[in-house]
Amino acid sequence: MVLVDKDNFPRAKPCGGGVPMGTIKRFPYLKDSDFIEAYAYGGFIHSPSLKYRIEFHGEKPVVAMVARERFDHGLALIAVDNGAQLLDGKQVKDIHISPDNAEITLEDQTTISSDVVIGADGIPSTIARKSGLTPQNKKVNVCVFQEYKVDEKTLDEYATTERVGHLHLMYENIPGYAWLFPKKDCVNIGVGEFMPFRKHTTKKVNLIEMYNSYFKMLQQDKLIPKDLKIGKVKGGSVPIYPLEQTYSERLLLCGDAAGFINPVSGGGIHFAMVSGENAATVISNAFENENFKSSFLSRYQQLWMEEFGKDLRMFASFTNIWLRQAEKFIKIASTVILMK
Ligand SMILES: Cc1cc2nc3c(=O)[nH]c(=O)nc-3n(C[C@H](O)[C@H](O)[C@H](O)COP(=O)(O)OP(=O)(O)OC[C@H]3O[C@@H](n4cnc5c(N)ncnc54)[C@H](O)[C@@H]3O)c2cc1C
């Protein structure tokens, strides 16, 4: 198996780094290693007007925080320990599928031939586009974010040792939300827009201006240190919904490349990992049966649909209502405070 990546590992990845506890349960090896930077034991979800908020705390962690550079490198090393060859710093430019093999072409025009290809190349995915599985007009959601070092002791004062995080829904009426995720010795601050819901607001969105205003508000509310200097923000995109079809002859698409994202939270690490495992199961069967035809690989789509696809569809219809009615939801829910 060859693992090809355009970047050299360890590499950065635009991300908030929040991993649901369900992911840790599903892949217990994440817990036992030094993958996790910190656990958050509580958080707040704020209403658009900032008048109401839901507060939750737990004796057990509610979310794990990771540094993607280290997390992703650790995962790549597990693949290498299990026999994969890591070919990093090599960009895939094209893919050609024939009845006998799947061939990818790298930037330097060298080719790699194999029985099957998994396109897990994020968004926008070259493999999904070149294989015709992504529609031409596919839209994406956009976010801006930055991570700031804050020494552990100072962060204990601002986010407590529980590492309490914040989500501000429809911040300044952007159709999306802003976040503050404290980790071990840094905070991740971002603002994201859910483009399909833009029609629910007449506001013209400038995410960088929003970010600057959010950063100031966090300082005014004493959620981050007053002397923290705002940094140059980085941009990133996330898919909006899964592709209609995530397989074809000798090819499977996983993670962001397949459009797997939680439309409520913007989280995709869980689905990237689960779909990767689903793909491995199906490909292992394909080798046993020496069958890489589209009809055989379609089992992959059934697996992810059963495991999380139906939930994603349900969440997608919910997001629309959630964002439009966020003020009311939070107002009602704010009367319920989950305490330790
Ligand atoms: C600002 C932001 C905040 C986010 N916050 C969270 C969060 O808190 N929690 C969460 O769960 N999710 C979050 N997400 C989403 C999450 O980052 C993705 O869903 C997740 O990384 C998807 O994993 P993946 O492996 O499919 O793709 P990626 O992590 O994007 O990995 C794709 C890999 O493919 C490589 N690649 C791309 N093109 C090529 C090519 N042509 N040739 C070779 N290699 C290539 C890239 O270098 C990369 O290493 C966030 C996303 C953004 C943008």
The ligand as a MOL file (V3000), in Angstrom:
LIG
                    3D

  0  0  0     0  0            999 V3000
M  V30 BEGIN CTAB
M  V30 COUNTS 53 58 0 0 0
M  V30 BEGIN ATOM
M  V30 1 C -11.2280 25.9320 9.8170 0
M  V30 2 C -11.7000 24.5130 9.9810 0
M  V30 3 C -12.0270 24.0380 11.2500 0
M  V30 4 C -12.4160 22.6970 11.4180 0
M  V30 5 N -12.6420 22.2480 12.6890 0
M  V30 6 C -12.9710 20.9520 12.8830 0
M  V30 7 C -13.1010 20.4430 14.1980 0
M  V30 8 O -12.9140 21.1370 15.2090 0
M  V30 9 N -13.4490 19.1090 14.3450 0
M  V30 10 C -13.6480 18.2940 13.2700 0
M  V30 11 O -13.9600 17.1050 13.4400 0
M  V30 12 N -13.4840 18.7620 12.0010 0
M  V30 13 C -13.1450 20.0550 11.7840 0
M  V30 14 N -12.9440 20.5130 10.5010 0
M  V30 15 C -13.1350 19.5810 9.3810 0
M  V30 16 C -11.9620 18.6040 9.3160 0
M  V30 17 O -10.7390 19.3420 9.2830 0
M  V30 18 C -12.0680 17.7050 8.0790 0
M  V30 19 O -13.3740 17.1830 8.0000 0
M  V30 20 C -11.0660 16.5520 8.1310 0
M  V30 21 O -9.7470 17.0420 8.1520 0
M  V30 22 C -11.2370 15.6370 6.9100 0
M  V30 23 O -10.1700 14.7180 6.8640 0
M  V30 24 P -9.6860 14.1460 5.4510 0
M  V30 25 O -8.6320 13.1500 5.7670 0
M  V30 26 O -10.8520 13.7340 4.6470 0
M  V30 27 O -9.0470 15.3820 4.6920 0
M  V30 28 P -7.7710 16.2570 5.0930 0
M  V30 29 O -7.5610 16.2470 6.5320 0
M  V30 30 O -7.9730 17.5580 4.3830 0
M  V30 31 O -6.5520 15.4750 4.4330 0
M  V30 32 C -6.4220 15.4380 3.0320 0
M  V30 33 C -4.9650 15.1770 2.7040 0
M  V30 34 O -4.8560 15.0420 1.2920 0
M  V30 35 C -3.7140 15.7410 0.8430 0
M  V30 36 N -3.9610 16.1280 -0.5580 0
M  V30 37 C -4.8640 16.9970 -1.0380 0
M  V30 38 N -4.8020 17.0720 -2.3710 0
M  V30 39 C -3.8280 16.2210 -2.7490 0
M  V30 40 C -3.2720 15.8540 -4.0100 0
M  V30 41 N -3.7250 16.3640 -5.1490 0
M  V30 42 N -2.2530 14.9520 -4.0270 0
M  V30 43 C -1.7640 14.4020 -2.8710 0
M  V30 44 N -2.2640 14.7310 -1.6500 0
M  V30 45 C -3.2730 15.6110 -1.5950 0
M  V30 46 C -3.5980 16.9380 1.7730 0
M  V30 47 O -2.2560 17.4230 1.8290 0
M  V30 48 C -4.0420 16.3200 3.1020 0
M  V30 49 O -2.9500 15.8190 3.8360 0
M  V30 50 C -12.5510 21.8420 10.2960 0
M  V30 51 C -12.2420 22.3230 9.0200 0
M  V30 52 C -11.8200 23.6310 8.8590 0
M  V30 53 C -11.4830 24.1210 7.4890 0
M  V30 END ATOM
M  V30 BEGIN BOND
M  V30 1 1 1 2
M  V30 2 1 2 3
M  V30 3 2 2 52
M  V30 4 2 3 4
M  V30 5 1 4 5
M  V30 6 1 4 50
M  V30 7 2 5 6
M  V30 8 1 6 7
M  V30 9 1 6 13
M  V30 10 2 7 8
M  V30 11 1 7 9
M  V30 12 1 9 10
M  V30 13 2 10 11
M  V30 14 1 10 12
M  V30 15 2 12 13
M  V30 16 1 13 14
M  V30 17 1 14 15
M  V30 18 1 14 50
M  V30 19 1 15 16
M  V30 20 1 16 17
M  V30 21 1 16 18
M  V30 22 1 18 19
M  V30 23 1 18 20
M  V30 24 1 20 21
M  V30 25 1 20 22
M  V30 26 1 22 23
M  V30 27 1 23 24
M  V30 28 2 24 25
M  V30 29 1 24 26
M  V30 30 1 24 27
M  V30 31 1 27 28
M  V30 32 2 28 29
M  V30 33 1 28 30
M  V30 34 1 28 31
M  V30 35 1 31 32
M  V30 36 1 32 33
M  V30 37 1 33 34
M  V30 38 1 33 48
M  V30 39 1 34 35
M  V30 40 1 35 36
M  V30 41 1 35 46
M  V30 42 1 36 37
M  V30 43 1 36 45
M  V30 44 2 37 38
M  V30 45 1 38 39
M  V30 46 1 39 40
M  V30 47 2 39 45
M  V30 48 1 40 41
M  V30 49 2 40 42
M  V30 50 1 42 43
M  V30 51 2 43 44
M  V30 52 1 44 45
M  V30 53 1 46 47
M  V30 54 1 46 48
M  V30 55 1 48 49
M  V30 56 2 50 51
M  V30 57 1 51 52
M  V30 58 1 52 53
M  V30 END BOND
M  V30 END CTAB
M  END
